[in-house]
Every structure is written in structure tokens, then in C-alpha cells.
Amino acid sequence: MITPANTIAALLTLIPLLAAAFFAQHVAGCARRLPAWAQILCPAVLSVPYLLVNCAAGQFRWGWFALYAVLPVALTGLLWQAMRADAAQHGNWRDFLVLATLGLAVDLRWFEGAWPAHLAIFSKMLLLDAGIYGFIALRQLDGAGFDLRLRLRDAGFGLREVVLYTPLALALGLGLGFLHLHSEWPGLVRIAGAWVFTFFFIAIPEELFFRGWLQNLLERRMGRIPALLLTAALFGLSHFNKRAVLFNWRYVLLAAVAGVFYGRAWRQERRVGASAITHATVDAIWGLWLK
């Protein structure tokens, strides 16, 4: 439902993502000029969207409000310590603890009960904002490639991986009975709408997390190929509860294979935009013609 409170909350939720995507250096500079205590406490403002949405919906709970105020601060504190302990950015245990917390919270839907059912997307986006502030504005993790000033080369690398992945996905998916072809033409408006929505609300968050942060950090510890394969496997496992009560192994397998191609698109020039194009295109094709 579109209401003034929900609209303001949505804008406040999108501002950190867009600011980091287009003005990362400026955002990082502003954050680093704050006193240390303010740098760490700043993400507590992520509790404001919860306050707006749930007060308007009549389901405000102090416990959830406290969580959205305290958890981002705790994660930021860990990354602030990682910044000081690991200035060379080889990857600190605190980095991986933060990623595990964010990933499990989203994948297992720990906090979606805080929101009206149709607005659970806020849970995912606010956790993403916490990660963006910690990794990009404060930790200033290099090589993530979170820049949405897209280039033709991003599209070229992204679509190349779609072309390489599609035949393999079709063979696996149809052979396993997971994919089902549909011949209906959905129309250009629906195709464009599905792609844009997927790009911004599914592909960008997931690619920033899995490729810009996780694969990026793992490469520093274990090298390019092992990092690519491990990240792809974890990406696949993050889909274990999609369209299933327990463990959807077919979805896990297809997603893990897709993760290899998404990771290849990202590491070509270390650009989240390239892998997000691959991801959004694959998801749009699957949702419109193969689901």
C-alpha cells in the first residue's frame, strides 16, 4: 500500500544505496570526518523506516525498533574494528562474521515478522544499508565495484555470461523437471518492468553481497578460482528454502551454477553492475518463460 509514511520510509531506505552507488567517495569522506563514536552510532538511523511504516500500520513493537537501532550499530562496530586491525584489507574474521549475520538474517527471514506482510522487502533493504555503510562508507573495502554508473562494457560482459549460462541452465533445468517452457509473449512493458524490478531489488543486493563483498574478500584468502567456486556454492545454498518446505536441491544446483557465471561477470572488471545485469536477465527469463 502506498501511503505517505511508506513512501518516506522507502526513500530513506533507498538513499544509502543510491548515495553509495553514485557518490561512494563523497559518502566515505563524510563518514570518516565524523568522530569515531558518531561513525559507529550513525547507522542507528536505520530504525526510522521501521518506526514510520509500523506506526502507520498500527503494529509498532519496541523490541523490533531496538533491534533495527542496535544491530546496525553492532555490525558497524565490528567493521570499524576490522578497519583498524586489517588496514591492508586481507579479510578479517569480523568481516566474515558481519557477512554471515547479514546473509543468514536475509536468507532465513529472521526479521520479516517485524513488517506488514506486503512490506517485508524493507527487512532485506535495511540490512543491505547497514552493510553498505559498514563496508563502503566506513571500511572502504576496495575492489567491490559498487558503481551503478553503468557502461556498455558492463552490459557486454553481463550479457556474455547470460549467453554462456543459458544452454547449460536449460539442459539441467529441463532435464531435472525444474524448468518448464512457456511460449506466451508477455509484452515489452511486462518484460521491462520485470527486468528493472529484479535488477534493483534482487540482483543489486545479492550481487553486492555475494560478489562485491564475499567473493572479493575470499579472493584475498584463497585465490580467484576457489573464491569463485565457494561463493557460487554459498549462493546456491542461499536458495535452499525457495519454492520448497525443506530443501530444494534442484534450485540450489541451478543457482550454484548460475553463481559461477555471475561471479565471472563481476570479476571481469570487478563491477557489480556487470554481474547484476547477468543476474537480472537470467531471473527475468526464468520468471517470464521458464517458471
Secondary structure per residue as TSV (DSSP state, phi and psi in degrees):
chain	resnum	aa	ss	phi	psi
A	1	M	-	360.0	132.3
A	2	I	-	-90.3	113.8
A	3	T	-	-130.9	162.6
A	4	P	H	-56.2	-42.2
A	5	A	H	-64.0	-43.5
A	6	N	H	-67.0	-37.6
A	7	T	H	-65.4	-45.4
A	8	I	H	-63.4	-42.4
A	9	A	H	-62.1	-41.0
A	10	A	H	-63.7	-42.1
A	11	L	H	-63.9	-43.4
A	12	L	H	-63.5	-32.2
A	13	T	H	-74.1	-34.9
A	14	L	H	-81.4	-24.0
A	15	I	H	-57.9	-48.5
A	16	P	H	-59.4	-41.3
A	17	L	H	-63.2	-48.9
A	18	L	H	-69.3	-38.0
A	19	A	H	-62.1	-44.2
A	20	A	H	-69.7	-33.1
A	21	A	H	-72.5	-28.1
A	22	F	H	-115.5	-22.1
A	23	F	-	-136.7	47.8
A	24	A	H	-59.2	-44.3
A	25	Q	H	-65.3	-40.2
A	26	H	H	-65.9	-43.1
A	27	V	H	-62.2	-45.3
A	28	A	H	-63.4	-40.9
A	29	G	H	-61.9	-42.2
A	30	C	H	-63.0	-43.2
A	31	A	H	-64.4	-43.1
A	32	R	H	-72.3	-16.3
A	33	R	T	-81.7	-11.2
A	34	L	S	-76.6	154.7
A	35	P	-	-59.9	155.3
A	36	A	H	-55.1	-43.2
A	37	W	H	-63.7	-36.6
A	38	A	H	-72.1	-36.0
A	39	Q	H	-57.5	-42.2
A	40	I	H	-76.6	-37.4
A	41	L	H	-81.9	-18.1
A	42	C	G	-51.2	-43.0
A	43	P	G	-65.2	-6.4
A	44	A	G	-60.9	-19.9
A	45	V	G	-66.0	-13.8
A	46	L	G	-67.8	-8.7
A	47	S	H	-77.6	-15.2
A	48	V	H	-64.7	-45.8
A	49	P	H	-57.1	-39.6
A	50	Y	H	-59.5	-46.1
A	51	L	H	-57.7	-47.8
A	52	L	H	-63.8	-50.9
A	53	V	H	-65.8	-44.9
A	54	N	H	-82.8	-27.2
A	55	C	H	-66.3	-41.8
A	56	A	H	-65.7	-33.9
A	57	A	H	-85.0	-7.5
A	58	G	T	74.0	26.6
A	59	Q	-	-133.3	34.2
A	60	F	-	-64.6	135.3
A	61	R	-	-132.8	130.8
A	62	W	H	-62.0	-34.7
A	63	G	H	-62.1	-46.0
A	64	W	H	-66.7	-39.7
A	65	F	H	-60.3	-44.3
A	66	A	H	-62.9	-39.0
A	67	L	H	-62.6	-45.3
A	68	Y	H	-71.2	-17.8
A	69	A	H	-86.5	-37.3
A	70	V	H	-91.6	-42.3
A	71	L	H	-59.0	-48.3
A	72	P	H	-59.5	-34.6
A	73	V	H	-67.4	-42.6
A	74	A	H	-62.9	-43.3
A	75	L	H	-64.9	-40.8
A	76	T	H	-64.1	-39.5
A	77	G	H	-59.7	-41.3
A	78	L	H	-63.3	-42.4
A	79	L	H	-72.2	-31.1
A	80	W	H	-63.6	-41.2
A	81	Q	H	-67.3	-38.7
A	82	A	H	-62.8	-38.7
A	83	M	H	-59.9	-41.3
A	84	R	H	-76.9	-35.1
A	85	A	H	-82.7	-22.0
A	86	D	-	-136.1	64.5
A	87	A	T	-63.1	-28.3
A	88	A	T	-78.4	-6.7
A	89	Q	-	59.2	47.8
A	90	H	S	-79.8	-12.8
A	91	G	-	104.6	113.6
A	92	N	-	-106.8	154.6
A	93	W	H	-58.3	-28.4
A	94	R	H	-67.6	-35.0
A	95	D	H	-57.8	-47.2
A	96	F	H	-72.5	-30.9
A	97	L	H	-65.6	-42.5
A	98	V	H	-63.1	-44.6
A	99	L	H	-63.3	-40.7
A	100	A	H	-63.2	-40.7
A	101	T	H	-64.6	-47.9
A	102	L	H	-63.4	-46.5
A	103	G	H	-63.8	-45.8
A	104	L	H	-67.9	-38.5
A	105	A	H	-61.5	-39.9
A	106	V	H	-74.9	-47.9
A	107	D	H	-67.1	-38.1
A	108	L	T	-93.3	3.0
A	109	R	T	56.8	43.1
A	110	W	T	-58.6	-36.5
A	111	F	T	-111.1	5.0
A	112	E	G	-66.4	-23.3
A	113	G	G	-66.8	-10.4
A	114	A	G	-76.3	-13.3
A	115	W	S	-118.4	155.2
A	116	P	-	-54.8	145.1
A	117	A	G	-52.9	-38.9
A	118	H	G	-83.2	0.4
A	119	L	G	-122.3	22.3
A	120	A	T	-65.0	-17.4
A	121	I	H	-57.6	-26.7
A	122	F	H	-59.2	-36.4
A	123	S	H	-58.9	-48.8
A	124	K	H	-64.4	-44.4
A	125	M	H	-70.9	-35.4
A	126	L	H	-70.6	-36.2
A	127	L	H	-65.8	-37.9
A	128	L	H	-61.8	-42.8
A	129	D	H	-59.3	-40.4
A	130	A	H	-61.3	-42.9
A	131	G	H	-66.4	-40.4
A	132	I	H	-60.5	-46.0
A	133	Y	I	-63.2	-45.7
A	134	G	I	-67.9	-48.2
A	135	F	I	-81.7	-37.0
A	136	I	I	-96.9	-48.5
A	137	A	I	-78.1	-38.2
A	138	L	I	-101.5	-57.7
A	139	R	S	-68.0	-30.9
A	140	Q	-	53.0	51.1
A	141	L	-	-62.6	118.5
A	142	D	T	-82.2	159.0
A	143	G	T	78.9	4.6
A	144	A	-	-69.7	-35.9
A	145	G	-	75.5	30.0
A	146	F	-	-86.4	88.1
A	147	D	-	-143.0	109.7
A	148	L	-	-91.9	15.0
A	149	R	S	-80.7	80.5
A	150	L	-	-65.5	148.4
A	151	R	-	-122.1	161.5
A	152	L	H	-59.7	-33.4
A	153	R	H	-64.7	-34.2
A	154	D	H	-60.6	-46.0
A	155	A	H	-64.4	-39.9
A	156	G	H	-62.7	-49.2
A	157	F	H	-67.5	-40.3
A	158	G	H	-63.6	-46.1
A	159	L	H	-73.5	-28.8
A	160	R	H	-59.0	-42.4
A	161	E	H	-70.0	-30.4
A	162	V	H	-62.2	-45.3
A	163	V	H	-62.9	-39.1
A	164	L	H	-72.9	-35.7
A	165	Y	H	-79.3	-35.3
A	166	T	H	-56.2	-49.0
A	167	P	H	-60.7	-40.3
A	168	L	H	-65.5	-42.4
A	169	A	H	-63.9	-42.0
A	170	L	H	-63.6	-44.7
A	171	A	H	-62.2	-46.7
A	172	L	H	-68.4	-49.5
A	173	G	H	-65.0	-44.8
A	174	L	H	-70.7	-38.0
A	175	G	H	-64.5	-34.8
A	176	L	T	-87.2	-4.5
A	177	G	T	74.7	17.7
A	178	F	-	-87.2	-35.1
A	179	L	-	-103.5	149.3
A	180	H	-	-140.0	122.3
A	181	L	-	-72.9	138.8
A	182	H	-	-125.4	130.5
A	183	S	-	-91.5	-5.6
A	184	E	-	-65.6	134.1
A	185	W	-	-88.2	115.2
A	186	P	-	-77.1	-12.9
A	187	G	-	96.7	148.6
A	188	L	H	-63.5	-37.0
A	189	V	H	-64.7	-44.6
A	190	R	H	-66.7	-39.8
A	191	I	H	-61.9	-48.7
A	192	A	H	-63.2	-42.5
A	193	G	H	-62.8	-42.9
A	194	A	H	-64.1	-41.1
A	195	W	H	-67.3	-46.3
A	196	V	H	-64.3	-45.6
A	197	F	H	-59.8	-46.9
A	198	T	H	-63.3	-40.9
A	199	F	I	-59.6	-48.6
A	200	F	I	-81.8	-36.7
A	201	F	I	-105.5	-10.7
A	202	I	I	-121.5	-56.2
A	203	A	I	-66.6	-49.1
A	204	I	H	-60.8	-51.6
A	205	P	H	-58.6	-44.7
A	206	E	H	-71.4	-38.6
A	207	E	H	-70.8	-36.8
A	208	L	I	-62.7	-43.9
A	209	F	I	-67.4	-55.7
A	210	F	I	-76.8	-40.1
A	211	R	I	-96.8	-52.7
A	212	G	I	-63.4	-34.5
A	213	W	I	-105.3	-58.9
A	214	L	I	-69.0	-56.9
A	215	Q	I	-61.9	-38.2
A	216	N	H	-57.8	-48.8
A	217	L	H	-70.9	-39.4
A	218	L	H	-64.6	-34.4
A	219	E	H	-58.1	-34.1
A	220	R	H	-71.5	-21.6
A	221	R	H	-98.2	-33.3
A	222	M	H	-134.7	-0.1
A	223	G	-	94.9	169.1
A	224	R	H	-66.9	-52.6
A	225	I	H	-67.1	-51.4
A	226	P	H	-58.3	-38.9
A	227	A	H	-64.9	-41.0
A	228	L	H	-61.1	-46.9
A	229	L	H	-71.1	-41.6
A	230	L	H	-66.7	-42.4
A	231	T	H	-62.9	-40.9
A	232	A	H	-63.0	-40.9
A	233	A	H	-63.9	-43.6
A	234	L	H	-66.4	-37.3
A	235	F	H	-61.5	-43.3
A	236	G	H	-61.3	-45.3
A	237	L	H	-64.5	-26.2
A	238	S	T	-67.4	-9.9
A	239	H	T	-103.0	14.0
A	240	F	T	-62.9	-28.9
A	241	N	T	-105.3	18.1
A	242	K	T	-87.5	128.6
A	243	R	T	57.4	32.7
A	244	A	S	-157.8	154.1
A	245	V	S	-78.2	-40.8
A	246	L	S	-112.4	-91.2
A	247	F	-	-129.4	112.0
A	248	N	-	-92.0	86.5
A	249	W	H	-66.7	-29.3
A	250	R	H	-66.1	-42.6
A	251	Y	H	-63.9	-42.6
A	252	V	H	-58.8	-46.1
A	253	L	H	-63.3	-49.5
A	254	L	H	-63.8	-39.0
A	255	A	H	-68.9	-37.7
A	256	A	H	-64.7	-42.7
A	257	V	H	-64.0	-43.0
A	258	A	H	-59.1	-38.7
A	259	G	H	-59.6	-31.1
A	260	V	H	-63.4	-43.5
A	261	F	H	-74.1	-35.0
A	262	Y	H	-63.5	-42.8
A	263	G	H	-64.6	-36.7
A	264	R	H	-64.7	-41.5
A	265	A	H	-63.3	-42.5
A	266	W	H	-65.2	-46.3
A	267	R	H	-77.8	-9.9
A	268	Q	H	-54.9	-48.7
A	269	E	H	-135.3	19.3
A	270	R	T	52.4	60.6
A	271	R	-	-130.7	117.6
A	272	V	H	-62.2	-33.2
A	273	G	H	-58.4	-38.0
A	274	A	H	-66.7	-48.3
A	275	S	H	-69.9	-29.8
A	276	A	H	-67.6	-33.7
A	277	I	H	-65.0	-44.3
A	278	T	H	-59.1	-49.4
A	279	H	H	-61.7	-48.9
A	280	A	H	-64.5	-38.5
A	281	T	H	-68.4	-44.5
A	282	V	H	-61.1	-46.0
A	283	D	H	-65.0	-39.0
A	284	A	H	-65.7	-43.5
A	285	I	H	-61.3	-45.5
A	286	W	I	-64.1	-45.1
A	287	G	I	-67.8	-33.0
A	288	L	I	-91.7	-29.8
A	289	W	I	-126.3	-13.2
A	290	L	I	-124.9	-11.1
A	291	K	-	-70.1	360.0
